[in-house]
Amino acid sequence: MSVKDVAHAAIDALPDTASLQDAADRIALLAALEKGRQAVREGRWKSQEEVEKLLPSWLEK
């Protein structure tokens, strides 16, 4: 499915009362999810255990 097809499907799934902001939010969410999937495909991810170990140092900053 092309990016254009995904965007069309996302917009088509919105209720008739949806605003342009609702559509923009939905597409932004899909873009963020795809960015995350791409990172996983490239091996750029951390396990939950790794994140739990790193989290305290991230919160100190």
C-alpha positions in Angstrom: 0.0 0.0 0.0 1.4 3.4 -1.0 1.7 6.3 1.5 -1.1 8.0 -0.4 -3.3 4.9 -0.1 -2.6 4.8 3.7 -3.4 8.5 4.1 -6.6 8.1 2.1 -7.7 5.1 4.2 -6.9 6.9 7.4 -9.0 9.9 6.3 -11.8 7.6 5.0 -12.0 5.9 8.4 -12.7 9.1 10.3 -16.3 10.0 11.1 -18.0 12.7 9.0 -17.8 15.1 11.9 -14.0 14.9 12.1 -12.0 18.1 11.8 -8.9 18.8 9.7 -7.0 18.6 12.9 -8.4 15.1 13.6 -7.2 14.1 10.1 -3.8 15.7 10.6 -3.4 14.0 14.0 -4.3 10.6 12.5 -1.7 11.0 9.7 0.9 12.2 12.2 0.3 9.1 14.4 0.6 6.8 11.3 3.9 8.6 10.4 5.3 8.1 13.9 4.3 4.5 13.9 6.0 3.9 10.5 9.1 5.7 11.8 9.2 3.3 14.8 8.7 0.3 12.5 11.6 1.5 10.3 13.9 1.9 13.3 13.1 -1.7 14.4 13.8 -3.0 10.8 17.2 -1.2 11.0 17.9 -2.7 14.4 17.6 0.7 16.2 15.6 -0.4 19.3 16.1 -1.4 22.9 14.5 -4.1 24.9 12.3 -3.3 27.8 15.0 -4.5 30.2 17.6 -2.2 28.5 15.2 0.8 28.8 14.4 0.0 32.4 18.2 0.2 33.1 18.6 3.5 31.2 15.5 5.2 32.4 16.9 6.5 35.7 19.8 8.3 33.9 17.3 9.8 31.4 15.2 11.2 34.2 18.1 12.8 36.0 18.9 15.2 33.1 
